[in-house]
Amino acid sequence: MPEPRDVFIVCNNIDGMGGLQRWARHIAGLFAARGHRVTLVGVTRAPEPHPYEPDGSFTEVVLHDEWRPPALAWRAGTLRKRLNVAARGRDLWRTAGVRRGAGRLSELFARAEPGAVVIVAQVWAMEWVRSADTTGLKVVGMSHESYAASRSSSRHRRVKEHFTGADRFLALTAEDADAWARAGMTNADHMPNPLHVAPGFLAPGSVTPGAAAPLGSPVVASVGRLSREKGNELLLEAWERADARHRGWSLHVYGGGPQEDELRAQADAAGIAGSVEFRGVTSDVEAALTGASVFALPSRAEGFPMSVLESMAFGLPTVAFDCAPGVRELLDDGETGLLVRPGDTAAFAAALDRLVDDAELRRRMGAAARGSVQRFRPDRVLDRWERLFSLLHSDVPPQRSPAGGEAEASRIARPVQ
Amino acid sequence: MRARPDVSVVVIAYNDERRLPRAVGSALGQSLGGVEVVVVDDASTDGTGDVAERLAAEHPGRVRAERLPVNSGGCGRPRNVGVERSSGRYVMFLDSDDLLDRHACLNLLSAAEETGADLVSGLCARVHLDRGSGRVRPWYPWLYERRAVYGSLRDNPDMLYDTLSTNKAYRRGFLEGRGLRFVERLHYEDLLFTAEAYLAADRTAVIPHRVYNWLVERREGAQSISNRRAELANFADRLEIHRRIDGLFAERGAGELKLAKDAKFVNHDLLLYLRELRNRDPEYRDGFLDLAAGYLAELDPRVYEAANPMPAIAAYLVREGDREGALAAAEYGRGRRPEIRAALAERGGRIYWGGARPLEPVGRRVLDVTGFGFHRRPLAELRPANTVTELEARGRRARVAGRVLNPLGRVAEGAELRGTVEFYDRRRPSRSGAVRADVAHEGDRLAWSADLDPARRIRPLGFADPVWDLRVRISADGQEMVTRPSEGPESPGLDGVVLPVRPRLTRLAGDGLRSYVTEAGHVAFRLEGRRPLSRLAQAAVHRAARSRAGRSAWRRVRRARHTARRALTSRGTKVMLFNRVLTRLPVRTGSVVFESHLGTRYADNPKYIHRELRRSGRPVRAIWSYAASPKGFPKDAELVRRGSWAYYLALARAEFWIDNQGFPDGLRKRRATTYLQTWHGSAFKPMGYDQQHLKEGAEGERARLRRMVDRYDCFLVRSDHDVGTLARGLGVRSELLAAGYPRNDPLVNGVDGDPELAAEVDELRRTLRLGDDGRRAVLYAPTFRRGPDGRPVRETQVPIDPERFARELGRDLVLLVRPHYLCGADLPPSARCAIRDVGAVPDVTPLLLIADALITDHSSIMFDYALLDRPMLFHLPDEEAFGTGYFDLTAHAPGPITRTEGELVTALSRLEADAPAHAARRRAFVARFGEHDRGTAARTIVDRYFPERPARGHGRAAGGRRRARDGGTESRRTGRARTP
């Protein structure tokens, strides 16, 4: 067992209902189970808090009950902007707010014992950590999306601004870390998300679900928010082209979101409504996945998709657009799933048909996926974290006696050869 | 056993007390905790040793200082001692004048532990401290694109390019077990050490992280060892190191690796020295070339094929003793625009570097530069060398003259020659003073000369423009090339000629331009003042400009100027003014803005609509947009450059927009303007929203397309196929006009009734040298395609080897190669008799008319050519590379489909015989895809939008538009109903 440490995990918020909060609570619990003293810090509260069951193993702290100043720091580019007194005032208000929150963080950090680590899961929260006193602690920044996704938003600049000084900066995959390294972030490394399945489903002592999906029912499933970046309309387009729907197979779309009505209309217009079921948000991912035989991920952008991790754990073969390094990292094309060119719905349909047609292939890929996902077992991912902590906090071994040192130095002064 | 630190950093120093603490600091400040530093002082004569000991005292247990009793003269010995005296599990090297990145140790260590590698290497960056704000140049970045693990050097012999020992971490057990040590008493010890290490490592890992900062300071006097290439002994050392590496490879039986290393020697080491040779004294040059030729003679001749073409030529010519040719090859590729400094010769249909000399087989292979395209590239892309033969100032007059190479006689004897000599400000090349020059052929070169009154022609500002460059423009029959006069064997002394000038600001800034020769050999001038007062003034201004305040003020001025210029001339500003101001000006009745392929040419549907308007004598004001050059556009039209103010003004006030691709995004079309979108071809490949990249892409891309398409008032279609594919894919919601394509009218009607087009076709036949020998013309027009890396393939390859085509088919056929307009064709001169490049012909319709047959793949040209009812071949060697189309081409192709070169040759030889067999399919193809092409498209459109009126007046345009809304007999409202 490694030495217990103080671990602080700082997020924008810890009570929202998103992938990041799920990850944060999961990893906090895992660290705590290894004996670390874990504090989960949210900078502010989520706009729509989710009632998480309190987990007694770690502490939860929220810095600001409400954050009303502007979200981002003011960037005065042009002369005209610089003369904008109102904006300047709002920024001062914001700075004072950050300083107050950072003060609370400093108090938390001051109570930590040597060897403590701060994990900053999002770049917005990093501004608070940067303003806090982190003497004696090591700061690890994280980016929970692909490099390309950061690149096309303001986060690329903010990551470079705020995380450059961190002791380590973790992307989700090696490919993303390389991209960050090429962009000049020399502290870039990678850390996968640990396998996460519904609580209570893990058999004691085991880390993967007890039962795999039987792969018998003629169902293709997709799980995810119904929003544009998840590409559900592409899935419907592919489904329209696929032969599978003519052979008694149906498509189960789990999840809700802004696109729902649009998608229903699309299915009706395409005449495929009969074989597509919109099943809404589900809390029972297990039932959803074990009731299917093929998993489909039509996303346009992904980080390290949790849904694929889960489908692999249940032994489902996956068809996905090759849209991000995280997807490539999880799925080995042709072995544990089928990857197709992003946006190529014809190829997506062909890949679905290939799996639908071939029960043996489904079984083989499903079994391979179940094996492959072991790489992301919580204990393996935790080992990687602990190794990082110990490298960051390592020190040169105790020095030799001064006398010995001197004697050696005088010996070296002679010619060596 | 004592616990070891994770990493030891061996810092070597010699007489560098100033920078040593900084280097050690970078090792101590690592994000990895367990780093030990060993400083080895190579018996410095200054306080370096004391500094090292002070650092050791300040950081007990983390820093140790070692002193060599005698100076070793190199880096090898101190590093060896450092390795012996350190104890870390991994060892790294750092020079006292450089810096480690803060995360270097952690990155290298974790990569080593994850991969189990003996040796991990990261990116090294050269940081230039003297050039402004620390410009950074990564060192061989292509080796460090992404992390990788190599089992042995054979997996990636390119690692041999990175010969630095410093950007790496070595496992101690590996160094000790393999007995790896630096060689002592020779320079370039790194080369041998890294070669040995790469070869010995069972596993080598690379990471893309920058780990090492190589700080480069340009200082007078003491240069660091690696830059002291001026000494011949230095080069001898390098060769000795290379011979030892060769021995090492020979010992290990690594012949292929040796070849890779030799290629690297040619590409990198030799080139480095050759490029500096021009500025060396003759004694050094001779000695150097002897040494190099001696070493090159030892190498396997295969190296000339393994190395890059130009360095290989340089090396080959060094071996052959052709010094000028070698230098010219070495210098080609330097700078943004490579200069041709050697003679070129054409022999047997190939182009050779270095003039006409009998060649042995190896030489013929090495010196073949046909692939560079010197024989076919436009003159403007060639930069032939220009040698100054005269540069004099006599009183107030000056005279300058020189000779320019005429590669391959590209400038013909009878060509009309004109020239200008231009002096221009290096910082702002657009500021120049020019004088006319006399140009004439002189043997195989062009001689030029100019007399000028410098004080009148060249007006420097003073202070802000201290350096002036010289260029000579020569135009031959309207084709222009730009050359830079430089120093050559025939040059007189080019240093120190002073041309009198009068700076505009004040005479204190100087009174003359003094000539000098730049490092690259070009002639340039410095503004100087010879009077003591002006020297003082210049020094003062210089000092002020270099001061912190001066620099920041200068930066502000530059930025303000940049911002102002951008604000005034940017596209955004123009679009904004277009939408808010220009479109409020009254519409100019009868004005039509035409644009074809974003202004690149006078061609396609807009051209034929314009011709019909002209033919029928409609009183319109035609305005054509051109992208780069107005050449080839009609003289009777008003021409505006795309993107200029005049362009936006013309668009804002136009009554009609007629275009085949798209007017700039962001322009809001006013209601009074009618936009006729003709488009440029029926679709086989997915278009618009059906394209994969639009499906995958961000919402912005789709919104942009929607904005552009929603401006259309009318969209031309040729068949129902267009309605279901093109119009649907683009999301066209305007009226669809089923008139067919105006550009296809001549394909249906022939040219007999159209003398203008007939003349155009005859002229084209003449320039293509067709039509006097009874050979039939076959047009090869492939579509645009992407390579395996997803990038567009820019060089179109002819599907049949040119020589084979000439041999087997050349008697009966001439091949016209038409690359996609984004590409070029790579044709050797030997193909000249049987193959013609028709990529530069702006309009494709006359080409279709003279082609007796067509070879294509997925290009939309098939839909047009089918109207001619002539033989068509479909050459689809790698159909998967294209992706899927709107229909199954193999099932509907109106001609044979070939997959291999052999099949294509056979099909071409049977053109006549096979033609009847496909006649029915051709007719079916036309009926399906060109049902509305009846030869009346241009007339239909003109009659509809430009109806003849008894008198000119304002009502006409409105009438035209009303009709358009009502929908004429030819049109159908299908748009909205068909799009989902």
Interface residues (C-beta under 8 A of the other chain):
Chain A: S152 D167 R168 A174 E175 D178 A181 R182 G184 T186 N187 A188 D189 R228 L234 E237 A269 R300 F321 C323 R341 P342 G343 D344 T345 A346 L388 L391 L392 H393 S394 D395 V396 P397 P398 Q399 R400 P402 G405 E408 A409 I412 A413 R414 P415 V416
Chain B: R2 A3 R4 P5 D6 S31 L32 G33 G34 V35 E36 P60 G61 R62 R64 A65 E66 R67 P69 V70 N80 V81 E84 R85 D101 R102 H103 A104 L106 N107 L109 S110 E145 R146 R147 I207 P208 H209 R210 V211 Q691 Q692 H693 L694 K695 E696 G697 A698 E699 G883 T884 P980
